[in-house]
């Protein structure tokens, strides 16, 4: 649902519009202009008619990723099923003001070009720009330009999986005050416990996180347990709110929750409002997460600045991370 707040015009951004920044602004405004001058039906037709014109190898990868991850709807051209493209057209047509607002809120041109690359991929199947924006300097979730760690960090890993990010954080930070890990999948949790057993000051929780405390159902795919998500069917698991489960102030919260990020933000809203932790959020588990997550965060604390980084592939955009610092 679109926010009732009035979006900030792109021209109000305080970033210097010089050099390459001018070209990025110009290209973003071109997409905004084009989308605003098309009906949703025209945009839908453009996306659907453009897809068959792609190279077969690209179409195969995109359809496979749409099927495998299931975040964005079905894409099965052989059955004339274009749900994912219809939803994307609806997203762009109805919420371009929100993407313009986000563009003006992003803290550097690296982030703005990343947003441009994602939207240009959606709108015109431009794969090159997004490929160029893939981050290679720092590990996923741990951009050292944005995260300045001290020995007093309280790091909260929501959707810890088998511990990859927890281990990477420990290596990056060196010292910390406390680490909390939450992972509901039994198999992943067992691997997490084994991989992190040498880390001190660590609290492990085998449960889901959300905006309520109680029980939830966890869907665990057979082919990839790391894609486990809260759903209407599956195995029963515990769920907690971070505001109730962690009493001390926290300084960094990472979320990779397969679509439950918005519920998790509601469940740790007090920590966000009171502690102003650095936030590291997967923003690709639904098309609208790109603007809805920062909208939610800004309502809790207007002091946040937002940054966007891309760590994944360039055909079906995914693994882009929203940093709020």
C-alpha positions in Angstrom: 0.0 0.0 0.0 1.4 3.4 -0.9 2.4 5.8 1.8 0.1 8.7 2.4 3.1 10.9 2.8 4.0 13.2 -0.1 7.0 11.9 -2.0 10.1 14.1 -2.1 10.7 15.4 -5.7 14.0 14.1 -7.3 15.1 17.7 -7.8 15.2 18.2 -4.0 18.1 15.9 -3.5 21.2 17.6 -2.0 23.7 15.4 -3.8 25.9 17.4 -6.2 24.6 17.0 -9.8 28.0 17.0 -11.6 29.9 14.8 -14.0 28.6 11.2 -13.9 25.9 12.2 -11.4 24.2 14.3 -14.1 24.0 11.2 -16.4 22.6 9.0 -13.6 20.0 11.6 -12.7 19.1 12.1 -16.4 18.7 8.4 -17.0 16.6 7.9 -13.9 14.3 10.8 -14.8 13.9 9.3 -18.3 12.5 6.1 -16.8 10.3 8.1 -14.4 9.0 10.2 -17.4 8.4 7.2 -19.6 6.5 5.2 -16.9 4.4 8.2 -15.9 3.3 8.7 -19.5 2.1 5.1 -20.0 -1.0 3.5 -18.7 -0.5 0.4 -16.6 -1.9 -1.7 -19.5 0.5 -0.2 -21.9 3.4 -0.9 -19.6 2.3 -4.4 -19.1 2.1 -5.0 -22.8 5.6 -3.5 -23.3 7.1 -5.9 -20.7 5.2 -9.0 -22.0 6.0 -8.3 -25.7 9.6 -7.5 -24.9 10.4 -10.8 -23.1 10.2 -13.2 -26.1 12.7 -11.0 -27.9 15.4 -11.8 -25.4 18.1 -14.4 -26.1 17.0 -17.9 -25.2 19.8 -18.3 -22.7 18.6 -15.2 -20.8 15.0 -16.3 -20.9 15.9 -19.7 -19.5 17.8 -18.3 -16.5 15.1 -15.7 -15.7 12.3 -18.2 -15.8 14.3 -20.6 -13.7 15.0 -18.0 -11.0 11.4 -16.9 -11.0 10.3 -20.5 -10.4 13.0 -21.3 -7.9 12.6 -18.4 -5.6 8.9 -17.6 -6.1 9.0 -14.1 -4.7 7.7 -12.2 -7.7 5.1 -14.4 -9.3 5.0 -17.0 -12.1 6.7 -16.6 -15.4 6.0 -19.5 -17.8 5.9 -18.2 -21.4 5.1 -21.7 -22.7 1.8 -21.5 -20.9 1.3 -17.8 -21.6 1.7 -17.2 -17.9 3.2 -13.7 -17.3 2.1 -13.0 -13.7 5.6 -11.7 -12.7 5.7 -9.2 -15.5 2.1 -8.0 -14.8 3.0 -7.5 -11.2 6.1 -5.6 -12.1 4.2 -3.4 -14.5 1.7 -2.7 -11.7 4.5 -1.9 -9.2 6.2 0.6 -11.5 3.0 2.2 -12.7 1.4 2.6 -9.2 4.5 3.4 -7.2 6.9 5.4 -9.3 6.5 8.4 -6.9 7.9 6.1 -4.1 10.9 5.2 -6.2 11.5 8.9 -6.9 11.3 9.5 -3.2 13.8 6.7 -2.5 16.2 8.0 -5.2 16.3 11.4 -3.4 16.9 9.7 -0.1 19.8 7.6 -1.1 23.1 8.8 0.4 25.5 8.4 -2.6 25.5 8.1 -6.3 26.6 4.5 -6.1 23.3 3.8 -4.4 21.4 5.9 -7.0 23.0 4.1 -9.9 22.1 0.7 -8.3 18.5 1.8 -8.0 18.6 3.0 -11.6 20.1 -0.3 -12.7 17.4 -2.4 -11.0 14.5 -0.3 -12.4 16.1 -0.2 -15.9 16.3 -4.0 -15.8 12.6 -4.2 -14.9 11.5 -1.6 -17.5 13.7 -2.3 -20.5 15.6 -5.6 -19.8 18.9 -3.7 -19.5 21.2 -6.3 -18.0 24.6 -4.5 -18.5 24.2 -1.7 -16.0 23.2 -4.0 -13.2 26.1 -6.3 -14.0 28.5 -3.4 -13.7 27.0 -2.5 -10.3 27.7 -5.8 -8.6 29.7 -5.3 -5.5 33.1 -7.0 -5.5 35.1 -5.3 -2.7 33.2 -6.3 0.4 31.2 -9.5 1.5 27.4 -9.4 1.2 25.8 -7.5 4.1 29.2 -6.1 5.2 30.1 -2.9 3.3 33.0 -1.5 5.3 32.4 2.0 3.9 29.0 2.0 5.7 29.6 -0.1 8.8 32.2 1.2 11.2 32.4 -1.4 14.0 33.7 -1.0 17.6 34.3 -3.4 20.4 30.8 -2.5 21.8 28.8 -3.8 18.9 25.6 -5.8 19.7 25.0 -7.6 16.4 21.6 -9.3 15.7 21.5 -11.7 12.8 17.9 -12.4 11.8 17.7 -15.3 9.4 21.2 -16.5 10.3 21.0 -19.6 8.1 24.2 -21.7 8.5 26.1 -18.8 9.9 27.9 -17.3 6.9 27.1 -13.7 7.8 27.7 -14.2 11.5 31.2 -15.7 10.7 32.0 -12.9 8.3 30.9 -10.2 10.8 33.1 -11.8 13.5 36.1 -11.8 11.2 35.4 -8.2 10.1 34.7 -6.8 13.6 37.4 -8.7 15.5 35.8 -7.9 18.8 32.2 -7.3 19.9 30.0 -7.1 23.0 27.3 -9.7 22.0 26.0 -11.6 18.9 22.4 -12.8 18.7 21.5 -15.3 15.9 17.9 -16.3 15.0 17.3 -19.3 12.7 14.1 -21.4 12.6 15.1 -24.2 10.2 16.3 -27.2 12.3 18.9 -28.3 9.9 20.3 -24.9 9.3 20.3 -24.2 13.0 22.4 -27.3 13.7 25.0 -26.2 11.1 24.9 -22.6 12.6 25.6 -24.0 16.1 28.5 -26.1 14.8 30.0 -23.3 12.7 29.9 -20.7 15.5 30.8 -22.7 18.5 34.2 -21.1 18.8 32.7 -17.6 18.9 32.3 -16.1 22.3 29.5 -13.8 23.6 27.0 -15.6 21.4 23.3 -16.3 21.9 21.6 -18.7 19.5 17.8 -18.9 19.1 16.1 -21.6 17.1 13.0 -19.6 16.2 11.5 -17.3 13.7 11.1 -13.5 14.2 8.2 -11.3 13.4 5.7 -8.9 14.8 4.2 -11.3 17.3 5.3 -13.9 19.9 3.8 -17.4 19.7 3.8 -20.1 17.0 4.2 -20.0 13.3 4.4 -22.4 10.3 7.7 -22.8 8.5 7.8 -23.9 4.9 11.1 -25.8 4.3 11.8 -26.5 0.6 13.5 -29.9 0.0 15.9 -28.6 -2.6 17.2 -25.6 -0.6 16.6 -25.4 3.2 18.1 -21.8 3.1 14.9 -20.7 1.4 12.8 -21.6 4.3 10.1 -19.1 5.0 7.0 -18.4 7.2 3.9 -19.5 5.3 0.4 -20.9 5.8 1.7 -24.5 5.8 4.8 -26.3 7.0 6.3 -27.4 10.3 5.5 -25.6 13.5 8.1 -23.3 15.0 8.3 -20.6 17.7 8.2 -17.0 16.8 9.4 -14.0 18.8 9.5 -10.2 18.6 13.0 -8.8 19.0 11.7 -6.0 21.2 10.5 -8.6 23.7 13.4 -11.1 23.3 16.4 -8.7 23.6 16.5 -6.3 26.5 19.8 -4.6 26.0 20.4 -1.9 23.3 21.5 -3.3 19.9 23.8 -1.6 17.4 23.5 -3.7 14.2 20.5 -5.6 12.8 20.8 -7.8 9.7 17.7 -9.3 8.1 17.4 -12.0 5.5 13.9 -13.4 6.2 12.5 -14.6 2.8 9.7 -12.1 2.8 9.2 -11.5 6.5 11.4 -8.4 6.7 8.5 -6.0 7.2 7.0 -8.0 10.0 10.4 -8.2 11.6 10.8 -4.4 11.4 7.5 -4.0 13.3 8.7 -6.5 15.9 11.9 -4.5 16.6 10.5 -1.0 16.1 11.3 0.0 19.7 15.0 -0.9 19.2 15.1 0.9 15.9 13.4 4.0 17.4 15.4 4.0 20.7 18.8 2.6 19.7 19.2 3.7 16.1 21.1 0.5 15.1 22.7 0.2 11.7 20.3 -1.8 9.6 21.2 -4.3 6.8 18.1 -5.6 5.0 17.5 -7.9 2.0 15.2 -5.8 -0.1 14.4 -8.2 -2.9 11.9 -10.6 -1.5 9.1 -8.6 -3.0 9.2 -5.8 -5.7 7.8 -3.2 -3.3 10.3 -4.0 -0.5 12.7 -1.5 -2.2 10.6 1.5 -1.1 8.4 0.0 1.6 11.3 -1.0 3.9 12.9 2.5 4.0 9.5 4.1 4.4 8.9 2.0 7.5 12.3 2.8 8.9 12.0 6.5 8.3 8.7 6.6 10.2 10.5 5.1 13.2 13.6 7.4 13.0 14.0 10.2 10.5 17.7 10.4 11.1 18.5 7.4 9.0 20.3 7.7 5.7 19.8 5.0 3.1 22.3 3.2 0.8 21.7 0.4 -1.8 24.2 -2.2 -2.8 23.8 -5.1 -5.3 25.5 -8.5 -4.8 23.7 -10.9 -7.1 23.0 -11.7 -10.7 21.9 -9.2 -13.4 19.1 -11.2 -15.2 16.5 -11.5 -12.5 17.6 -8.8 -10.0 18.1 -10.2 -6.5 20.5 -9.9 -3.6 20.3 -6.2 -3.3 20.8 -4.9 0.2 19.4 -1.8 1.8 21.6 -0.2 4.4 20.2 2.3 6.9 22.8 4.0 9.0 
